Amino acid sequence: MKAVVINGITPAEQVCISELPVPQVKPGWVLVRVRAFGMNHSEQILRLQEIEAPYIQKPVVPGIECVGEIENPSDSSWAKGQRVVALMGGMGRSFNGSYAEYALLPVRQVFPVNTALSWEALGAVPETWFTAWGSLFECLRLEAGDTLLIRGATCALGYAAIAIAKAQGCKVIATTHRAEKLSLLESADEAVLDDGRLTGRIHGANKALDLVGPKFLRDTLTTVDRGGIVCDTGVLGGVYALNGFDPIKEIPNGVYLTGFFSNTPTQAAIDEILAFLNKHRIDPPRGAVYDFADIRNACIALDQGKINGKIVIRV
Ligand SMILES: NC(=O)c1ccc[n+]([C@@H]2O[C@H](COP(=O)([O-])OP(=O)(O)OC[C@H]3O[C@@H](n4cnc5c(N)ncnc54)[C@H](OP(=O)(O)O)[C@@H]3O)[C@@H](O)[C@H]2O)c1
């Protein structure tokens, strides 16, 4: 099969397709024929730095999500041809992932789906929508009538979160750090240019999804109203930890801080997301679609940050 394999720091320009044997099934693992996969900021981080970490399998096929069909059900109860989505749980990091024609995946990370979405449209869903869904509903307890601040909204996750929150009946205030990208946020109620300080500039937000992360999280905590909830989900700011964080002084009284990690997706959440997309007739936004043969250019585009939204690869 054709697959991308990396073994060390790999700039996008060096990404290439190699030949690998089609993996053999083993108990608890099914073989998925990959039809499409979404790309993620985390794969850029893997190629450019995380690949050197001891917990990464080397060499590794990157890719933390895919959609496709069961090729060999192994000892699972699924039939060959069952449509599935798969994501996370070490995929593309501690075992080979989705940048390939076939992926051998643990049953716990594979979810059967019944949807009329095309492979391309479905390919935009698993990681991005599961993360947006969990952040908004499990962590932020989003309800109609809420005012949601999305910090760092010009990313795949941001566009999905805007779509969900608007369909849910919320007011959405979305930020970008680039003036030229304000027009990309027109589906939000307000688009705000983020210079690192939103405190005092934004009023009435009772929920905040922070995709910039620790770089500006302290400011997000003081931007939401008393009683508000802040969910830290992204690291677009390039800062991964809040060093020296003093929760007593830095979380304002009556403000709640939570975080979402997409590592443990559930069938229930996947089913709810697909039902929500269907009910609200939402076509999952895609920034660009590439053929697998063009994966190097897709990686270059990912690293350059020039695609506005989810990059989906057709396999
Ligand atoms: N917690 C979890 O489990 C989880 C799951 C999925 C993703 N994430 C995180 O969520 C974030 C979004 O992921 P994604 O896959 O949706 O990203 P993506 O679509 O690859 O978006 C990357 C783009 O975000 C833009 N961006 C917006 N605000 C930014 C800022 N303040 N600083 C730098 N870049 C900014 C950049 O473009 P411009 O600079 O041109 O605006 C960059 O091109 C990432 O940090 C990712 O690691 C977390």
The ligand as an SDF file (V2000), in Angstrom:
LIG
                    3D

 48 52  0  0  0  0  0  0  0  0999 V2000
   -7.5570   19.6770   22.7980 N   0  0  0  0  0  0  0  0  0  0  0  0
   -7.6300   18.8200   21.7880 C   0  0  0  0  0  0  0  0  0  0  0  0
   -7.8690   17.6330   21.9800 O   0  0  0  0  0  0  0  0  0  0  0  0
   -7.4560   19.3570   20.3910 C   0  0  0  0  0  0  0  0  0  0  0  0
   -7.9980   18.6680   19.2990 C   0  0  0  0  0  0  0  0  0  0  0  0
   -7.8620   19.2140   18.0220 C   0  0  0  0  0  0  0  0  0  0  0  0
   -7.1670   20.4060   17.8390 C   0  0  0  0  0  0  0  0  0  0  0  0
   -6.6230   21.0260   18.9370 N   0  0  0  0  0  0  0  0  0  0  0  0
   -5.9000   22.2870   18.7910 C   0  0  0  0  0  0  0  0  0  0  0  0
   -6.8070   23.2600   18.3530 O   0  0  0  0  0  0  0  0  0  0  0  0
   -6.1400   24.2260   17.5550 C   0  0  0  0  0  0  0  0  0  0  0  0
   -6.8340   24.3350   16.2210 C   0  0  0  0  0  0  0  0  0  0  0  0
   -6.6270   23.1230   15.5290 O   0  0  0  0  0  0  0  0  0  0  0  0
   -7.0080   23.0180   13.9770 P   0  0  0  0  0  0  0  0  0  0  0  0
   -6.6090   21.6460   13.5420 O   0  0  0  0  0  0  0  0  0  0  0  0
   -8.4030   23.4790   13.7980 O   0  0  0  0  0  0  0  0  0  0  0  0
   -6.0000   24.0700   13.3620 O   0  0  0  0  0  0  0  0  0  0  0  0
   -5.8090   24.4750   11.8270 P   0  0  0  0  0  0  0  0  0  0  0  0
   -7.0710   24.4120   11.0850 O   0  0  0  0  0  0  0  0  0  0  0  0
   -4.6150   23.7550   11.3070 O   0  0  0  0  0  0  0  0  0  0  0  0
   -5.4870   26.0110   12.0160 O   0  0  0  0  0  0  0  0  0  0  0  0
   -4.2130   26.5470   12.0660 C   0  0  0  0  0  0  0  0  0  0  0  0
   -4.4140   28.0110   11.7690 C   0  0  0  0  0  0  0  0  0  0  0  0
   -4.8950   28.7000   12.9130 O   0  0  0  0  0  0  0  0  0  0  0  0
   -4.6460   30.0410   12.6750 C   0  0  0  0  0  0  0  0  0  0  0  0
   -4.6190   30.8210   13.8780 N   0  0  0  0  0  0  0  0  0  0  0  0
   -5.7100   31.3980   14.3650 C   0  0  0  0  0  0  0  0  0  0  0  0
   -5.3980   32.0890   15.4590 N   0  0  0  0  0  0  0  0  0  0  0  0
   -4.0720   31.9530   15.6760 C   0  0  0  0  0  0  0  0  0  0  0  0
   -3.1610   32.4680   16.6440 C   0  0  0  0  0  0  0  0  0  0  0  0
   -3.5680   33.2670   17.6240 N   0  0  0  0  0  0  0  0  0  0  0  0
   -1.8980   32.1210   16.5800 N   0  0  0  0  0  0  0  0  0  0  0  0
   -1.4870   31.3210   15.5920 C   0  0  0  0  0  0  0  0  0  0  0  0
   -2.3020   30.8220   14.6480 N   0  0  0  0  0  0  0  0  0  0  0  0
   -3.5850   31.1540   14.6790 C   0  0  0  0  0  0  0  0  0  0  0  0
   -3.3540   30.1070   11.8760 C   0  0  0  0  0  0  0  0  0  0  0  0
   -3.5730   30.9540   10.7850 O   0  0  0  0  0  0  0  0  0  0  0  0
   -3.3310   32.5230   10.9290 P   0  0  0  0  0  0  0  0  0  0  0  0
   -2.1130   32.7200   11.7570 O   0  0  0  0  0  0  0  0  0  0  0  0
   -3.1400   32.9840    9.5230 O   0  0  0  0  0  0  0  0  0  0  0  0
   -4.5740   33.0510   11.5550 O   0  0  0  0  0  0  0  0  0  0  0  0
   -3.1240   28.6900   11.4050 C   0  0  0  0  0  0  0  0  0  0  0  0
   -3.0080   28.6360   10.0120 O   0  0  0  0  0  0  0  0  0  0  0  0
   -4.6920   23.7410   17.4510 C   0  0  0  0  0  0  0  0  0  0  0  0
   -3.9130   24.4050   18.4170 O   0  0  0  0  0  0  0  0  0  0  0  0
   -4.7860   22.2650   17.7610 C   0  0  0  0  0  0  0  0  0  0  0  0
   -3.5700   21.7530   18.2570 O   0  0  0  0  0  0  0  0  0  0  0  0
   -6.7640   20.5250   20.1960 C   0  0  0  0  0  0  0  0  0  0  0  0
  1  2  1  0
  2  3  2  0
  2  4  1  0
  4  5  1  0
  4 48  2  0
  5  6  2  0
  6  7  1  0
  7  8  2  0
  8  9  1  0
  8 48  1  0
  9 10  1  0
  9 46  1  0
 10 11  1  0
 11 12  1  0
 11 44  1  0
 12 13  1  0
 13 14  1  0
 14 15  2  0
 14 16  1  0
 14 17  1  0
 17 18  1  0
 18 19  2  0
 18 20  1  0
 18 21  1  0
 21 22  1  0
 22 23  1  0
 23 24  1  0
 23 42  1  0
 24 25  1  0
 25 26  1  0
 25 36  1  0
 26 27  1  0
 26 35  1  0
 27 28  2  0
 28 29  1  0
 29 30  1  0
 29 35  2  0
 30 31  1  0
 30 32  2  0
 32 33  1  0
 33 34  2  0
 34 35  1  0
 36 37  1  0
 36 42  1  0
 37 38  1  0
 38 39  2  0
 38 40  1  0
 38 41  1  0
 42 43  1  0
 44 45  1  0
 44 46  1  0
 46 47  1  0
M  CHG  2   8   1  16  -1
M  END
$$$$
